Amino acid sequence: MGNKVINFKFPSKETLETIGKNERLNLYRRYFAASRYNRLLIQKQLLKCAYDELLFSNLKELERSHDQDLIDKLKIVKEYGLLEEFIDAVKEEEQSLQKIIEAYDKRMMNQYLP
C-alpha cells in the first residue's frame, strides 16, 4: 500500500494516571490525528480499487481494523475509568471534523456542483 497505517497504543493504566488530565487530552488528540491519517490511507486504498479490484479484500480488512481500534480504545478508557474525559476529547474531535466538513461544503457548492 505504500504508506503504513499508524498503530496507536495507549500507555498503561498506571502511566495514564500519572501523566495528568491535560496530557491525557493531548494523547487522545494524537490518537484522533492518527485515526484521521489512517482514514485517508483507507480512502487512498478505495481509489486504487477502481483499477485493481483485488484490493477490495485488503480495503475491507483495513476498515474493519480501523473500526475495531476505536472499539478497543473505548474498552480501555472504560476499564481505566477515563471514559468521561475521553468523551470530552471525542466531542472536541467532532467539532473539528464539523469545521472541516463545513469548509468542504462551501467548496463543493461553489466549485463542483452546478
N, C-alpha and C positions, 0 to 999 in steps of 0.2 A: 504494500500500500504506500510505501514511501515514508510518510510521516507516521510516528507511533503515537498511539493513544497514551494519555497520562494516567497512570495508575496511582491515584492519590490515596495515601494511607493516613488515617488518623493516629495520633500518638496514643499511648496507653492511658487508661483512666487516671493513673497517678500523675502522669505528666500533664494531662489536661487540667487536673485540679490545681496544680502548682503554677500554671502559667497565667492564670487570671482571666477574667471575662473579656477584656479588650483584646488580649492576644488570641483567645479562642475565636472571637468575632473575626479577626484577621485571618485565622486559619480557615474558618468557614468561607470567607470571601475567596481565599485561594482555591478552595475546593470547587466553588461555583465557577471560577475562572477556568479551572481545568475542565470542568464539565462542559462549558461553552466551547472550549477548544476541541474537545472530543466530539461534540455535536457537529462542528464544522468538518472534522475528518469524516464523520459518518455521511454528511451531505456530499462531500467530495466523492466518497465511495459510491453513493447513489448515482451520481452523474456518470461515473465510469461504467455503471451497469448498462447505460444506453448503448455502449459499443462492445461490452463483454458481459453477456447475461450470466455467465458462470460466476460472476462476482456477487450475485444476489444472495447466495448462501452465506458468504462472508459478511455481507451487509446485515443480514438478519441476526447473525451472531453478535456483531458489534452493537446493534440496537438493543438486543437482549441484555448484553453485558452492561451497557450504559444504564439501562433502567434498573437492573439488579444492583448496581453500585449505589444508587440513591436509596433503594430499599435497605441495603446493608448499612449505609451510614445512618439511616433513621433508627435502625435497631441499636446501633452503637450509642447514639446520643440518648435514646430512651433508657438503655441499660445503665448509662453513666449518670442519669438524672440531669441531662443537659438539653432536653428537648425544647424547653421554653426559649432559651437563648438561640438555639439553632433555628427555631421558627422565626425569631426576630430577624435572623440573617436571611432566611428564605423570603420573608416579606420585603426586605431591602433588595434582594436579587430580583424579585418580581417587579418592583418599581423600576429598577434599572432596565430590565427587559422591556417593560412597557414603554419607556422612553425610546429605546431602540426601535421598537415596533412602530411607534408614532412617527419617528423620523422616516422610516421606510414607507409608511402610509403616505406621507406627504410626497416623497419622491415618486412613489408608484403612481399616485394620482396626477402628478404634474408631468411626468416624463414617459410613462409606459402605457397608460390606459387612455383610450380615445375619449 
